[in-house]
Amino acid sequence: MKKTANLLLILPNLFTVSSIFCGLYAIVEAAGGGFYRAAVAILFAAVFDAADGRVARLTRTQSQFGLQLDSLADVISFGVAPAMLAYFWALSPLGWLGLAGACAYAICGALRLARFNVLSASGSLPPKHFLGLPIPIAAASVVSLVLAVRSGELGMLKPGVVLGMLLLLALLMVSNVRYRTFKKLKATRRSMGVVLALAVMVLVAAWKTSFSLILAVIVNGFVIDGLVEEGVRLVGRKRVRREDAEEQERLG
């Protein structure tokens, strides 16, 4: 019984360690010109990263150690690895400017994770939202570009375009833009029906087009959706402040 309990404690961390391995493998492949393998390795890291937390919750083995290990793994797999992939794939012709862009992405990713840990420990995280673009989504955005170009869905991108996108992702990670989280989505009949319908639509679309294009649409659609929702919230807050000011003037 005790051995079983120990194995349950180790199991989530094994998924996290697997994510670290995928991140390191992606860095090695990117440095050697294996951009496709590096991109796929980052996707596998994302799968392991998504699994470790769910396994911990299912086995009731959540711990502060696991939380910190997960963040350290994310720095490697979704911070350093995508930055190196982008640099060797497209940014190296820019010299120091390309290296600075890759460093900015990795640094902002680390800052985003540090802020998440602090807010999580203090219980200050916004309900139902991430504060700033989640680093796995930022990494998936970089990966989707690499895969889309390789599959021929996109033409070869200029280094300046890749640099601009990388810097935008870096800024979004450390911004106060809120992105929806689906971790607390209840498994109701309606929600499961929606998830199943979306899964079928994605499979049909991937069959008719390509996986890389679907990945790019989903990931970058999520990035844009957060910006749109934040814009709507800003407009709403400005309207409320204006109405309050008008009401005070009328009463005064």
C-alpha positions in Angstrom: 0.0 0.0 0.0 2.8 2.4 0.9 4.6 1.6 -2.4 1.5 2.4 -4.3 1.2 5.7 -2.5 4.8 6.6 -3.3 4.3 5.7 -7.0 1.2 8.0 -7.1 3.3 10.8 -5.7 6.0 10.3 -8.3 3.7 9.8 -11.3 2.8 13.5 -12.0 6.5 14.5 -11.7 7.4 11.8 -14.3 5.2 13.7 -16.8 6.9 16.9 -15.8 10.4 15.4 -16.3 9.3 14.1 -19.7 8.4 17.6 -20.6 11.9 18.8 -19.7 13.4 16.0 -21.8 11.3 17.1 -24.8 12.3 20.7 -24.3 16.0 19.8 -24.2 15.6 17.5 -27.2 14.0 20.4 -29.1 16.9 22.7 -28.3 19.4 20.2 -29.6 17.4 19.6 -32.7 16.9 23.3 -33.4 20.7 23.9 -33.0 21.4 21.2 -35.6 18.8 22.3 -38.1 16.1 19.8 -37.3 13.4 22.4 -37.0 10.5 20.0 -37.7 11.6 17.6 -35.0 12.2 20.4 -32.6 8.7 21.7 -33.2 7.1 18.3 -32.7 9.1 17.8 -29.5 7.7 21.1 -28.1 4.2 19.8 -28.9 4.9 16.6 -27.0 6.2 18.7 -24.1 2.8 20.6 -24.1 1.0 17.2 -23.9 3.1 16.1 -20.9 2.6 19.6 -19.3 -1.2 19.3 -19.7 -1.2 15.8 -18.3 0.9 16.3 -15.1 -1.5 18.7 -13.4 -4.5 16.6 -14.3 -2.8 13.4 -13.1 -1.9 15.2 -9.8 -5.5 16.2 -9.3 -6.9 12.8 -10.2 -4.4 11.1 -7.7 -4.8 13.9 -5.2 -1.0 14.3 -5.1 -0.8 18.1 -5.7 2.2 19.7 -3.9 4.3 22.8 -3.9 7.2 20.8 -5.1 5.3 19.7 -8.1 4.1 23.3 -8.8 7.7 24.6 -8.7 9.0 21.8 -10.8 6.3 22.4 -13.4 7.3 26.0 -13.7 11.0 25.2 -14.1 10.1 22.7 -16.8 7.9 25.3 -18.5 10.9 27.8 -18.6 12.9 25.2 -20.5 10.2 23.6 -22.8 8.1 26.7 -23.6 10.6 29.5 -22.9 14.1 28.6 -24.0 13.2 25.9 -26.5 10.8 28.0 -28.7 13.2 30.9 -28.5 16.1 28.8 -29.7 13.9 27.3 -32.4 12.8 30.7 -33.6 16.4 31.9 -33.6 18.0 29.1 -35.5 15.0 28.8 -37.9 14.5 32.5 -38.8 16.3 35.0 -36.6 20.0 34.1 -37.0 20.4 36.3 -40.2 19.5 39.3 -38.0 22.6 38.8 -35.9 22.5 40.4 -32.4 19.0 41.8 -33.1 17.6 38.3 -33.6 19.4 37.0 -30.5 18.0 39.9 -28.5 14.5 39.0 -29.7 14.9 35.3 -28.7 16.3 36.4 -25.3 13.4 38.8 -24.8 10.9 36.0 -25.4 12.6 33.6 -23.0 13.0 36.3 -20.3 9.4 37.4 -20.6 8.3 33.7 -20.3 10.3 33.3 -17.1 8.8 36.5 -15.7 5.3 35.4 -16.6 5.8 32.1 -14.7 7.3 33.8 -11.7 4.3 36.2 -11.5 1.9 33.2 -11.8 3.6 31.4 -8.9 3.5 34.6 -6.7 -0.2 35.3 -7.5 -1.1 31.6 -7.1 0.6 31.5 -3.6 -1.2 34.6 -2.5 -4.5 33.6 -3.9 -4.7 36.7 -6.1 -5.2 35.0 -9.5 -8.3 36.3 -11.4 -11.1 33.7 -11.4 -11.6 31.8 -14.6 -8.8 33.7 -16.3 -5.0 33.6 -16.9 -3.2 36.9 -16.3 -1.1 37.3 -19.4 -0.8 34.9 -22.3 0.0 31.4 -21.0 3.5 30.4 -22.0 2.5 27.0 -23.5 0.2 28.9 -25.9 3.0 31.3 -26.8 5.2 28.3 -27.6 2.5 26.6 -29.6 2.1 29.8 -31.6 5.8 29.7 -32.6 5.6 26.0 -33.4 2.5 26.5 -35.5 4.4 28.9 -37.7 7.3 26.5 -38.2 5.0 23.6 -39.1 2.8 25.7 -41.4 5.8 26.9 -43.3 7.2 23.4 -43.6 3.9 22.0 -44.8 3.6 24.7 -47.5 0.5 26.3 -46.0 2.6 29.5 -45.5 5.4 30.9 -47.6 8.8 31.4 -46.1 8.5 34.2 -43.6 11.0 37.1 -43.4 13.1 37.3 -40.3 11.6 40.7 -39.4 8.1 39.2 -39.4 9.1 36.4 -37.1 10.9 38.8 -34.8 7.9 41.0 -34.6 5.7 38.1 -33.7 8.1 36.8 -31.1 8.2 40.2 -29.4 4.4 40.5 -29.5 4.1 37.1 -27.8 6.7 38.2 -25.2 4.8 41.4 -24.4 1.5 39.5 -24.1 3.0 37.0 -21.6 3.9 39.8 -19.2 0.9 42.0 -19.9 -2.3 42.2 -17.9 -4.4 40.9 -20.7 -6.7 38.2 -19.4 -7.1 34.9 -21.2 -9.8 32.3 -20.4 -8.9 29.2 -18.6 -10.9 26.0 -19.0 -9.4 24.2 -16.0 -12.6 24.5 -13.9 -15.0 23.7 -16.8 -17.6 21.3 -15.4 -18.1 18.1 -17.2 -21.8 18.6 -17.9 -23.7 16.9 -20.7 -23.8 20.3 -22.6 -20.1 21.1 -22.2 -19.1 17.6 -23.2 -21.4 17.9 -26.3 -19.7 21.1 -27.2 -16.2 19.6 -26.7 -17.1 16.6 -28.8 -18.6 18.7 -31.6 -15.4 20.9 -31.7 -13.2 17.8 -31.7 -15.1 16.4 -34.7 -14.9 19.7 -36.5 -11.1 19.9 -35.9 -10.7 16.3 -37.2 -12.7 16.9 -40.3 -10.9 20.2 -41.0 -7.5 18.5 -40.5 -8.5 15.7 -42.9 -9.6 18.3 -45.5 -6.6 20.6 -45.1 -3.6 20.0 -42.8 -2.9 19.7 -39.1 -0.4 22.5 -39.1 -2.9 25.0 -40.5 -5.6 23.9 -38.0 -3.1 24.3 -35.1 -2.1 27.8 -36.3 -5.8 28.8 -36.5 -6.7 27.5 -33.1 -3.7 28.8 -31.2 -3.5 32.2 -32.8 -7.3 32.5 -32.6 -6.9 32.0 -28.9 -4.3 34.8 -28.8 -6.5 37.2 -30.7 -9.6 36.3 -28.7 -7.9 37.4 -25.5 -7.0 40.8 -27.1 -10.5 41.3 -28.4 -12.1 40.5 -25.0 -9.7 42.8 -23.2 -10.5 45.6 -25.7 -14.3 45.1 -25.0 -13.6 45.2 -21.2 -11.6 48.5 -21.6 -14.4 50.1 -23.7 -17.0 48.9 -21.1 -14.9 50.4 -18.2 -14.5 53.7 -20.1 -18.3 53.9 -20.7 -19.0 53.3 -17.0 -16.6 56.0 -15.9 -18.1 58.4 -18.4 -21.6 57.7 -17.2 -20.5 58.1 -13.6 -18.8 61.4 -14.4 -22.0 62.6 -16.2 -24.1 61.6 -13.3 -21.9 63.5 -10.9 -22.1 66.6 -13.1 -25.8 66.4 -13.2 -26.1 66.0 -9.4 -23.5 68.7 -8.8 
